[in-house]
């Protein structure tokens, strides 16, 4: 895989795609908690959202660093 395909490839899409299931888990966990369920579900969903945001941030920083290096 060439360097340019790593920078503009499917990595960015996959980074952002992780937010969808974690957001759904957070929403479901909040709904279940309001209905008397365990507090663990919204906490777990919130942790997954934070991890997904960290992955997006790390990917953006890595792509910015890779594009700033001379070729």
C-alpha positions in Angstrom: 0.0 0.0 0.0 1.4 3.3 -1.0 1.7 6.2 1.4 -0.9 8.3 -0.5 -3.5 5.5 -0.4 -3.0 5.3 3.4 -3.7 9.0 3.8 -6.7 9.2 1.6 -7.9 5.6 1.8 -10.8 4.0 3.8 -9.1 4.7 7.1 -10.9 8.0 7.6 -14.3 6.4 6.8 -13.6 3.6 9.2 -12.6 6.0 12.0 -15.8 7.9 11.7 -17.9 4.7 11.2 -17.0 3.7 14.8 -19.1 6.5 16.1 -22.3 5.1 14.8 -22.5 1.8 16.8 -21.1 3.5 19.9 -23.7 6.3 19.7 -26.4 3.8 19.2 -25.2 1.8 22.3 -25.2 5.1 24.3 -28.7 6.0 23.2 -30.0 2.5 23.9 -28.2 2.5 27.3 -29.7 5.8 28.3 -33.2 4.6 27.3 -32.8 1.3 29.2 -31.5 3.1 32.2 -34.5 5.4 32.2 -36.7 2.3 32.1 -35.0 0.9 35.2 -32.0 -0.9 33.7 -28.4 -1.0 34.7 -26.3 2.1 34.8 -23.5 0.1 33.2 -25.0 0.4 29.7 -24.9 4.2 29.4 -21.5 4.3 31.0 -20.2 1.7 28.6 -21.8 3.6 25.7 -20.2 6.8 26.8 -16.8 5.1 27.1 -17.1 3.7 23.6 -18.1 7.2 22.2 -15.0 8.7 23.9 -12.8 6.0 22.5 -14.3 6.5 19.0 -13.6 10.2 19.2 -10.1 9.5 20.3 -9.6 7.2 17.3 -10.9 10.0 15.0 -8.6 12.6 16.6 -5.6 10.3 16.5 -6.3 9.5 12.8 -6.6 13.2 11.9 -3.3 14.0 13.7 -1.5 11.1 12.0 -2.8 12.1 8.6 -1.8 15.8 9.2 1.7 14.6 10.3 2.0 12.3 7.3 1.0 15.0 4.8 3.4 17.6 6.3 6.4 15.4 5.8 8.4 16.0 2.6 8.0 13.4 -0.1 
